[in-house]
């Protein structure tokens, strides 16, 4: 309760005068000052793992469609606008993707400033101190990364130093003015936070809502791939998979279940970090239709077609394949994506044979055993095309 009371005061202070910020409104509201207080702040899943900042990306994705009549009837203007990629999406309204991400960044900054450097009293808890600092750095980087995907141009080495990135809030004091960093500065900060996080976090965590070294390297690999840094991305993918590289065998899943995968990553060997986006009006089952071009990509014997989709009484094809095992959308990190990153890096670096082997490593766990045959394609471009297709079939609505 002390932690949440403190945060309520911090968030309320956005509209207060500077003088008021120096005064505690309630003597019983205590700033967290112990390592376990800071850990609890970051392990509060409703804030740190739920309502992830992926709404705009999901609405504008091409894995689904809605009918013209459904689109006309939508009352949420930002959903209507984002679906058609309108120039003005929010029309002056609040931007939840932005606000929720910076709320989580605020939590991370509160922890980082509160921890400071380890003192004498912390030396007996240095492992926990490292873990909590690593968690804060990971969460800050995870949210900076997602903001950059939604509100910045794609990373281009030639223009990154001059193109606008995002405001890099690195302090808990919300009264400190901030400016918009460049895209280069934005990505450099994400990478720096993740590298330090990876050096501090435990290799794995039983609770997938809590970040680990494997998750930090997975996000580093994703970030570096976006930047075209294929050697570095490959190294990070290898480091992540060395810690945790187990795939789920779709032959062992109950494909008739309402939701194919276990609840929120429990007993799903692929989940490295659990983050999810809540369902919204436009993707509700009464409106959603799976993209017919995507459905046509699944070969006979590809179990993903049945694991991810089902037909309802109206013969509309709906999605049931979230790694949350619920009607929410998985937005975290998982082994299957890391394998695809590794394959893409290998192909881009010219080792298309090894890249093809990585694809088959994934595909063998996705096809009915009697229908799996190794890929026979040859050459860098054909293997790259196959990787892109596998990404599309595998990472649906992620």
Phi and psi in degrees as a GROMACS rama.xvg file:
@    title "Ramachandran Plot"
@    xaxis  label "Phi"
@    yaxis  label "Psi"
@TYPE xy
-58.1482  -41.7148  UNK-2
-64.5964  -46.8483  UNK-3
-71.4441  -31.2606  UNK-4
-64.3005  -41.5319  UNK-5
-61.1005  -45.1506  UNK-6
-64.7103  -35.9361  UNK-7
-60.0699  -40.0191  UNK-8
-66.4035  -45.1529  UNK-9
-58.9787  -47.2008  UNK-10
-69.5363  -33.976  UNK-11
-68.4596  -24.9666  UNK-12
-72.5156  -6.46394  UNK-13
-54.8038  -36.9314  UNK-14
-102.704  13.4088  UNK-15
-98.1218  165.503  UNK-16
-76.3352  161.097  UNK-17
-62.8438  -38.2231  UNK-18
-61.4354  -41.3632  UNK-19
-64.7287  -30.4798  UNK-20
-63.1856  -20.9127  UNK-21
-85.782  -3.31642  UNK-22
-114.114  129.568  UNK-23
-78.3506  124.611  UNK-24
-76.5706  -19.4294  UNK-25
-145.286  119.706  UNK-26
-64.6719  -18.4719  UNK-27
-84.5719  -9.96462  UNK-28
-85.3963  112.145  UNK-29
-110.597  132.894  UNK-30
-67.7568  134.963  UNK-31
-59.9286  135.515  UNK-32
-140.139  9.02151  UNK-33
-119.158  155.392  UNK-34
-57.8811  -41.1471  UNK-35
-69.1934  -26.0026  UNK-36
-63.9422  -45.7775  UNK-37
-67.9721  -37.1044  UNK-38
-61.5489  -43.1652  UNK-39
-63.1473  -35.5839  UNK-40
-62.2723  -39.8535  UNK-41
-84.0454  -19.1031  UNK-42
-95.0594  10.3632  UNK-43
-82.7563  96.3809  UNK-44
-67.8025  -27.9243  UNK-45
-61.9699  -29.2447  UNK-46
-93.9901  -47.1872  UNK-47
-84.3349  -22.033  UNK-48
-120.909  -19.9776  UNK-49
-97.3163  164.55  UNK-50
51.184  45.4895  UNK-51
-64.2706  158.293  UNK-52
-86.2049  67.0026  UNK-53
-126.463  9.50215  UNK-54
-61.6972  -51.1559  UNK-55
-59.0736  -41.9501  UNK-56
-63.1004  -41.2657  UNK-57
-69.4911  -43.6704  UNK-58
-59.8556  -40.6488  UNK-59
-86.3367  6.36281  UNK-60
-75.361  166.455  UNK-61
-110.593  16.7309  UNK-62
-84.0402  -3.37877  UNK-63
-148.815  170.557  UNK-64
-148.175  160.546  UNK-65
-123.155  158.826  UNK-66
-76.9463  161.613  UNK-67
-58.8389  -39.3503  UNK-68
-63.9743  -41.2964  UNK-69
-64.4396  -43.3694  UNK-70
-60.8843  -44.5601  UNK-71
-60.835  -33.8907  UNK-72
-83.1422  -10.4878  UNK-73
-61.7686  135.612  UNK-74
-98.2898  -21.0846  UNK-75
-79.468  107.12  UNK-76
-60.7983  -38.8637  UNK-77
-66.0911  -31.6292  UNK-78
-70.8572  -41.2402  UNK-79
-61.7102  -44.9981  UNK-80
-68.6888  -43.1757  UNK-81
-66.4995  -33.9427  UNK-82
-62.6614  -36.7436  UNK-83
-98.8146  10.1686  UNK-84
55.9827  47.011  UNK-85
-65.9029  152.521  UNK-86
-63.6019  -41.1117  UNK-87
-109.796  113.292  UNK-88
-92.3069  -52.2078  UNK-89
-90.6673  -15.6904  UNK-90
51.8234  41.5173  UNK-91
86.3155  -3.0952  UNK-92
-80.4441  169.691  UNK-93
-61.6909  145.884  UNK-94
-110.39  101.117  UNK-95
-63.2165  -39.1855  UNK-96
-56.5486  -42.0954  UNK-97
-70.151  -51.447  UNK-98
-63.6691  -44.3906  UNK-99
-65.9  -38.1034  UNK-100
-65.343  -45.6654  UNK-101
-71.4661  -23.9621  UNK-102
-64.7776  -44.4542  UNK-103
-67.245  -36.4183  UNK-104
-64.1143  -38.2978  UNK-105
-59.6187  -45.5271  UNK-106
-57.3095  -46.1091  UNK-107
-61.7733  -42.0318  UNK-108
-68.0817  -36.8327  UNK-109
-58.2762  -43.7038  UNK-110
-67.4018  -46.2516  UNK-111
-62.7193  -41.2926  UNK-112
-70.8235  -38.0381  UNK-113
-66.9642  -37.5861  UNK-114
-69.7542  -39.1311  UNK-115
56.2958  -132.892  UNK-116
-108.163  148.293  UNK-117
-62.0537  129.893  UNK-118
-97.5309  -174.549  UNK-119
-58.1912  -39.8444  UNK-120
-70.6822  -17.0139  UNK-121
-91.4267  -13.4395  UNK-122
-63.2514  -29.8639  UNK-123
-75.5112  -11.9026  UNK-124
-122.403  31.6342  UNK-125
-64.4481  -33.0222  UNK-126
-63.6264  -43.2074  UNK-127
-70.3374  -37.4411  UNK-128
-58.9701  -46.2661  UNK-129
-61.0756  -43.5408  UNK-130
-61.6827  -45.1236  UNK-131
-67.7629  -41.4946  UNK-132
-63.0806  -41.9665  UNK-133
-61.2075  -39.6891  UNK-134
-60.7063  -45.6986  UNK-135
-62.5289  -44.1583  UNK-136
-64.0016  -40.7453  UNK-137
-61.8981  -49.533  UNK-138
-62.2508  -39.1572  UNK-139
-63.6223  -45.2267  UNK-140
-65.7923  -41.4608  UNK-141
-58.347  -41.7971  UNK-142
-79.517  -36.3499  UNK-143
-58.6095  -43.4351  UNK-144
-60.391  -47.1587  UNK-145
-67.3721  -38.0183  UNK-146
-60.0831  -40.2603  UNK-147
-64.5284  -33.3272  UNK-148
-69.5723  -32.7796  UNK-149
-90.1294  -33.8997  UNK-150
-118.494  10.3034  UNK-151
-129.258  160.362  UNK-152
-67.857  156.661  UNK-153
-58.0493  148.879  UNK-154
-65.7804  125.485  UNK-155
-130.656  121.777  UNK-156
-55.3573  -37.7429  UNK-157
-69.4  -27.4686  UNK-158
-117.628  -2.2822  UNK-159
-60.4578  -35.7605  UNK-160
-71.1839  -24.7381  UNK-161
-103.115  -14.8799  UNK-162
-86.6495  149.125  UNK-163
-77.1189  131.15  UNK-164
-98.4982  -131.214  UNK-165
-123.486  162.813  UNK-166
-65.7018  124.936  UNK-167
-96.2371  87.5722  UNK-168
-74.9948  112.569  UNK-169
-114.095  2.41585  UNK-170
-122.059  153.375  UNK-171
-80.8749  -19.962  UNK-172
-74.2884  109.055  UNK-173
-76.8886  -5.69148  UNK-174
-87.3257  -10.4598  UNK-175
-74.1436  122.983  UNK-176
-62.1971  150.434  UNK-177
-132.963  155.665  UNK-178
-120.289  166.659  UNK-179
-84.0008  122.727  UNK-180
-75.2661  167.542  UNK-181
-78.0646  167.214  UNK-182
-63.2712  -38.5454  UNK-183
-60.7671  -47.2432  UNK-184
-62.7383  -38.2687  UNK-185
-61.2113  -50.4219  UNK-186
-69.1539  -35.3381  UNK-187
-62.3457  -38.6651  UNK-188
-67.0475  -44.4684  UNK-189
-57.7097  -46.2285  UNK-190
-65.6375  -43.6667  UNK-191
-61.907  -45.1323  UNK-192
-61.8623  -42.5641  UNK-193
-70.6915  -38.083  UNK-194
-64.5671  -41.4307  UNK-195
-68.2485  -40.2598  UNK-196
-59.2413  -43.7858  UNK-197
-62.6792  -30.7925  UNK-198
-76.2624  -15.6826  UNK-199
-108.443  -30.0136  UNK-200
-77.3579  152.662  UNK-201
-67.0351  157.105  UNK-202
-58.8659  -45.7014  UNK-203
-138.044  162.608  UNK-204
-132.386  140.683  UNK-205
-66.6621  -36.8005  UNK-206
-88.4399  112.294  UNK-207
-74.33  -6.20848  UNK-208
-76.7143  -12.0218  UNK-209
-106.561  128.758  UNK-210
-67.7852  156.621  UNK-211
-136.305  174.34  UNK-212
-60.6936  -41.4443  UNK-213
-60.5174  -39.6451  UNK-214
-68.7615  -41.1764  UNK-215
-62.2871  -43.5718  UNK-216
-67.7977  -32.6992  UNK-217
-63.655  -44.6972  UNK-218
-69.5459  -34.8316  UNK-219
-60.9681  -44.2342  UNK-220
-61.064  -43.0133  UNK-221
-62.5806  -45.3749  UNK-222
-63.2888  -47.4401  UNK-223
-67.4167  -33.4154  UNK-224
-62.0619  -42.996  UNK-225
-58.6223  -31.1614  UNK-226
-85.4981  -5.90654  UNK-227
77.7555  15.916  UNK-228
-90.4739  75.8766  UNK-229
-68.84  -38.0818  UNK-230
-63.6949  -45.2553  UNK-231
-68.3187  -39.9316  UNK-232
-63.3969  -40.6119  UNK-233
-62.0762  -43.3077  UNK-234
-60.2145  -43.4426  UNK-235
-69.4459  -38.5264  UNK-236
-61.5348  -42.6097  UNK-237
-61.548  -41.6805  UNK-238
-65.2243  -40.5275  UNK-239
-65.0298  -47.332  UNK-240
-68.3835  -28.3821  UNK-241
-65.2423  -32.2161  UNK-242
-80.8634  -45.8922  UNK-243
-150.159  104.46  UNK-244
-127.522  19.3833  UNK-245
-78.0216  135.399  UNK-246
-104.158  151.555  UNK-247
-81.678  138.031  UNK-248
-91.2381  112.188  UNK-249
-65.7906  -14.692  UNK-250
-66.1457  -20.5721  UNK-251
-98.2863  1.47242  UNK-252
-86.6184  154.085  UNK-253
-86.6686  97.3603  UNK-254
-75.829  -8.37081  UNK-255
-93.7005  -5.282  UNK-256
-65.8382  154.539  UNK-257
-56.8296  -46.4516  UNK-258
-122.899  129.774  UNK-259
-69.1549  -36.6619  UNK-260
-105.374  156.631  UNK-261
-63.3533  158.486  UNK-262
-64.5782  121.359  UNK-263
47.9297  45.8943  UNK-264
84.7719  -7.06185  UNK-265
-64.9115  124.726  UNK-266
65.7548  14.047  UNK-267
-97.7401  108.758  UNK-268
-65.7699  -15.3781  UNK-269
-84.2887  -23.127  UNK-270
-73.2023  122.418  UNK-271
-97.2422  -36.6465  UNK-272
-149.561  127.998  UNK-273
-95.0263  119.167  UNK-274
-141.052  146.656  UNK-275
-150.531  156.456  UNK-276
-109.781  135.163  UNK-277
-70.0359  151.749  UNK-278
-66.2401  149.515  UNK-279
-128.691  171.464  UNK-280
-54.9328  -47.7673  UNK-281
-67.0435  -26.8009  UNK-282
-101.882  7.68736  UNK-283
-59.2022  149.972  UNK-284
-60.7087  -21.7983  UNK-285
-77.308  -9.89029  UNK-286
-120.368  -26.6384  UNK-287
-72.3189  139.872  UNK-288
-136.952  125.432  UNK-289
-65.0307  141.614  UNK-290
-63.6899  127.845  UNK-291
-67.5572  -32.2512  UNK-292
-65.8675  -39.0456  UNK-293
-64.8472  -46.7654  UNK-294
-59.3104  -35.5449  UNK-295
-70.234  -14.1451  UNK-296
-77.204  -19.9592  UNK-297
-79.613  121.057  UNK-298
-71.6018  164.775  UNK-299
-61.2046  128.797  UNK-300
94.168  -8.06857  UNK-301
-78.8718  108.785  UNK-302
-70.9775  -12.8788  UNK-303
-64.1801  -30.4645  UNK-304
-58.7396  -42.7094  UNK-305
-84.7672  -29.8233  UNK-306
-71.5071  -32.6986  UNK-307
-97.1804  -25.132  UNK-308
-133.364  156.244  UNK-309
-148.696  159.94  UNK-310
-101.814  134.617  UNK-311
-91.5941  -174.168  UNK-312
-63.3253  -23.9827  UNK-313
-88.9475  4.78664  UNK-314
66.1216  23.1848  UNK-315
-88.8249  142.406  UNK-316
-93.6867  121.648  UNK-317
-114.2  165.788  UNK-318
-98.8026  134.158  UNK-319
-135.333  10.2976  UNK-320
-101.442  26.2789  UNK-321
-69.9093  141.457  UNK-322
-70.679  0.0623175  UNK-323
-82.3597  -14.6915  UNK-324
64.1299  32.6896  UNK-325
-154.083  -174.01  UNK-326
-89.7077  29.403  UNK-327
-109.4  166.364  UNK-328
-107.253  125.011  UNK-329
-69.1384  126.527  UNK-330
-128.492  18.9588  UNK-331
-91.9541  -144.394  UNK-332
-125.683  139.795  UNK-333
-146.512  160.486  UNK-334
-61.8312  -38.492  UNK-335
-58.8212  -41.0481  UNK-336
-65.4641  -39.1016  UNK-337
-64.3998  -38.7165  UNK-338
-63.3891  -41.0193  UNK-339
-66.1246  -37.1252  UNK-340
-62.1404  -45.8453  UNK-341
-60.0265  -44.1433  UNK-342
-62.0767  -42.8579  UNK-343
-65.4912  -41.7472  UNK-344
-62.2059  -45.0245  UNK-345
-60.1537  -43.8475  UNK-346
-64.1587  -43.9385  UNK-347
-66.3888  -26.4602  UNK-348
-88.868  2.78848  UNK-349
98.6276  -6.5089  UNK-350
-93.5411  69.5923  UNK-351
-71.3376  -24.621  UNK-352
-65.1144  -46.1388  UNK-353
-69.3906  -34.6001  UNK-354
-61.5122  -41.4533  UNK-355
-63.4649  -38.4164  UNK-356
-62.1852  -39.3695  UNK-357
-63.5206  -41.2482  UNK-358
-60.4649  -42.7335  UNK-359
-68.1108  -31.2378  UNK-360
-57.8629  -42.0625  UNK-361
-73.1962  -49.0031  UNK-362
-61.232  -35.1101  UNK-363
-59.4024  -28.8044  UNK-364
-92.5386  3.19061  UNK-365
-115.429  -17.8132  UNK-366
-102.473  148.795  UNK-367
-55.8381  136.228  UNK-368
-52.956  -38.6308  UNK-369
-75.5918  -10.1661  UNK-370
-109.849  -6.19088  UNK-371
-77.8768  130.273  UNK-372
-134.372  136.515  UNK-373
-60.8045  151.107  UNK-374
-65.7599  142.275  UNK-375
-112.653  2.01326  UNK-376
-65.9306  152.848  UNK-377
-134.347  150.644  UNK-378
97.1594  149.441  UNK-379
-59.7282  -47.4815  UNK-380
-66.1326  -41.5371  UNK-381
-66.7036  -37.2892  UNK-382
-68.5288  -39.9529  UNK-383
-61.8647  -41.0426  UNK-384
-60.6063  -40.4436  UNK-385
-66.0156  -37.5122  UNK-386
-63.7519  -44.7426  UNK-387
-60.8256  -42.5614  UNK-388
-64.9705  -40.6972  UNK-389
-65.9849  -37.4453  UNK-390
-58.3496  -45.4923  UNK-391
-64.4595  -40.2694  UNK-392
-76.6779  -28.4872  UNK-393
-89.3921  -47.9633  UNK-394
-96.4988  52.8455  UNK-395
-69.4844  127.636  UNK-396
54.8005  36.0846  UNK-397
